[in-house]
Every structure is written in structure tokens, then in C-alpha cells.
Amino acid sequence: MSKVMMNVKLLEMSQNAISLIYVACRQCYSEKFAGDVFLDATLDLKKQEEFVKSIVASGHMSPLEHVKFSFAIQGVSRALTHQLVRHRIASFSQQSQRYVKEKDFDFIIPPSIEKNSQAKNEFEKLMTTIQQSYTKLLELLGQDNISGETANQDVRFVLPQAAETKIVVTMNCRELLHFFQHRCCSRAQWEIRQLANKMLGICCKELPAVFSEAGAKCETLKYCPEGDKFCCGKYPLKAKNEI
């Protein structure tokens, strides 16, 4: 058992992403066949990038749905993935506690507990106690000749939300922009905000024409939409006469 760090790796993204978004948008307004436009070698990639930037700035988001990113994520808690899977326009493949025995589970420590030595000690003691109880329960069910899979699926009920998990996530560009708007905000829970920022960094590197201005809502609005109670102060609140 040990504390683990978050790791995010890009597995794959749509090939020819700029051209794919470009022709998808052009098809909406052109009598030409997108299949022919896509194969047109005379098209300037730089001009396509500028066109895609204008698409994003205009709010014409449907062409972005044709391009997707797949990420491998590890070193995150079950508490995080409970939030992550609420983003429904996405695909998720998560490590199963039913089929993967948590014989020595790693865990995530929240920063507020990490910086308090007494709280950290209590937290780590609890993780050790849970691990011991988990192992003991597996042994007891084994004595009753209960199969490993059935034992795992029942004993996992004692595992904490802090338990580390691994997950593969696929989202299209439109959903990623939506994800970043909500999860990069200072109001988002610290762990999923950290994940969102790591994913955003990868997306900005791989597809800046779409993601260079992405982030929390305030990054695109240039004002805070959260109201007086929740505003972090990075951007001013929207003036009442502008509402």
C-alpha cells in the first residue's frame, strides 16, 4: 500500500484532425462532396487551422464532434471517477474491483489531510485497517468455498473511495471543451480539476487550433458566471446591466 501520483497519457487521437473538422464544417455550406475535399492535396493546412479557430470562436461546435481523444489515466481515486463518469457523452473502461483483487491497494491522500501530520497518520492507519479487513474477509469467504470472483465482488464493499483506480476515457472535442469549462474551474473538486488541467495541457499541445483558448468558463467569457458567493476573483463578475 502506498500513496500514488496521477498519470495521464494520450493513447490515440483522430488522424488528420484539422482537415476532418474543416471538411465537416465545409460540408454544411458547400455543394462539393466532403470526401473529395478531404483528399484535395492543394488545401493549405495553415488556412484550415485558421478556419477551425474561427469555427470554435463562432460557437459552431458540431464539426468538433468528429474528432476524439483517448486517454489512459492512473493514480486517481474512485471519488474522482464517480464524478468523471457523470460526463455522459464519453466512453469509459475502468479497472474492475470485481475481477481485479485489491490485495495491496494504493490510495490517494487529499491535500488538506496530507499537510496535517496527525490527520495524515490517522488516514494512513485507516487505509491499513481496511486492507487488513479486506484480506481477512477474502480468507473467511475462501473457507466457505466461495469462488474468487464472488468473494471479490462482495468484499469490495469495504474498499474506500480513496482507493486508486485506472481508467481509459474517450471524449470528442466538443465534450472535452464542455468538460474543461466545468472541471478546470476553481470550484471543481481538487482532484478532478488536476486531471482536467493535465488533459487540457495534452489537448493544447496536440490540437491548439481547438484548445488554445479552452479552460474554465471564465477563460472564454472573460467574466465569472458563478456569482458573488462563488467567484474566485480571477475574472470580474458580469456587470448587472449586461445581464
ChimeraX attribute file (.defattr): number of C-alpha atoms within 10 A of each C-alpha:
attribute: neighborCount
match mode: 1-to-1
recipient: residues
	/A:1	14
	/A:2	14
	/A:3	14
	/A:4	16
	/A:5	13
	/A:6	16
	/A:7	13
	/A:8	18
	/A:9	14
	/A:10	17
	/A:11	13
	/A:12	12
	/A:13	18
	/A:14	13
	/A:15	10
	/A:16	12
	/A:17	17
	/A:18	22
	/A:19	19
	/A:20	21
	/A:21	25
	/A:22	24
	/A:23	22
	/A:24	19
	/A:25	20
	/A:26	17
	/A:27	15
	/A:28	11
	/A:29	8
	/A:30	10
	/A:31	8
	/A:32	12
	/A:33	11
	/A:34	18
	/A:35	11
	/A:36	10
	/A:37	18
	/A:38	16
	/A:39	11
	/A:40	10
	/A:41	9
	/A:42	7
	/A:43	12
	/A:44	10
	/A:45	14
	/A:46	10
	/A:47	11
	/A:48	18
	/A:49	20
	/A:50	14
	/A:51	18
	/A:52	24
	/A:53	18
	/A:54	14
	/A:55	20
	/A:56	19
	/A:57	13
	/A:58	9
	/A:59	8
	/A:60	13
	/A:61	16
	/A:62	14
	/A:63	21
	/A:64	25
	/A:65	15
	/A:66	14
	/A:67	18
	/A:68	19
	/A:69	19
	/A:70	19
	/A:71	19
	/A:72	17
	/A:73	20
	/A:74	18
	/A:75	19
	/A:76	25
	/A:77	24
	/A:78	19
	/A:79	18
	/A:80	19
	/A:81	18
	/A:82	11
	/A:83	12
	/A:84	18
	/A:85	14
	/A:86	9
	/A:87	15
	/A:88	10
	/A:89	12
	/A:90	16
	/A:91	14
	/A:92	17
	/A:93	11
	/A:94	15
	/A:95	14
	/A:96	14
	/A:97	17
	/A:98	16
	/A:99	13
	/A:100	12
	/A:101	19
	/A:102	20
	/A:103	12
	/A:104	13
	/A:105	18
	/A:106	20
	/A:107	23
	/A:108	22
	/A:109	18
	/A:110	14
	/A:111	11
	/A:112	9
	/A:113	14
	/A:114	14
	/A:115	11
	/A:116	11
	/A:117	10
	/A:118	10
	/A:119	13
	/A:120	17
	/A:121	13
	/A:122	13
	/A:123	17
	/A:124	16
	/A:125	12
	/A:126	13
	/A:127	21
	/A:128	16
	/A:129	12
	/A:130	16
	/A:131	21
	/A:132	13
	/A:133	15
	/A:134	21
	/A:135	16
	/A:136	13
	/A:137	18
	/A:138	22
	/A:139	14
	/A:140	12
	/A:141	17
	/A:142	13
	/A:143	9
	/A:144	9
	/A:145	10
	/A:146	14
	/A:147	11
	/A:148	16
	/A:149	13
	/A:150	13
	/A:151	20
	/A:152	22
	/A:153	15
	/A:154	15
	/A:155	20
	/A:156	16
	/A:157	10
	/A:158	12
	/A:159	17
	/A:160	16
	/A:161	15
	/A:162	20
	/A:163	21
	/A:164	24
	/A:165	23
	/A:166	19
	/A:167	17
	/A:168	18
	/A:169	19
	/A:170	21
	/A:171	22
	/A:172	19
	/A:173	23
	/A:174	20
	/A:175	19
	/A:176	25
	/A:177	23
	/A:178	15
	/A:179	19
	/A:180	21
	/A:181	18
	/A:182	16
	/A:183	25
	/A:184	25
	/A:185	21
	/A:186	14
	/A:187	14
	/A:188	14
	/A:189	14
	/A:190	16
	/A:191	19
	/A:192	19
	/A:193	20
	/A:194	15
	/A:195	21
	/A:196	25
	/A:197	18
	/A:198	16
	/A:199	19
	/A:200	21
	/A:201	16
	/A:202	18
	/A:203	22
	/A:204	15
	/A:205	11
	/A:206	15
	/A:207	15
	/A:208	15
	/A:209	20
	/A:210	25
	/A:211	21
	/A:212	14
	/A:213	15
	/A:214	23
	/A:215	23
	/A:216	24
	/A:217	20
	/A:218	19
	/A:219	16
	/A:220	13
	/A:221	11
	/A:222	13
	/A:223	17
	/A:224	22
	/A:225	15
	/A:226	15
	/A:227	11
	/A:228	11
	/A:229	6
	/A:230	11
	/A:231	16
	/A:232	15
	/A:233	10
	/A:234	12
	/A:235	14
	/A:236	15
	/A:237	17
	/A:238	15
	/A:239	8
	/A:240	6
	/A:241	5
	/A:242	5
	/A:243	5
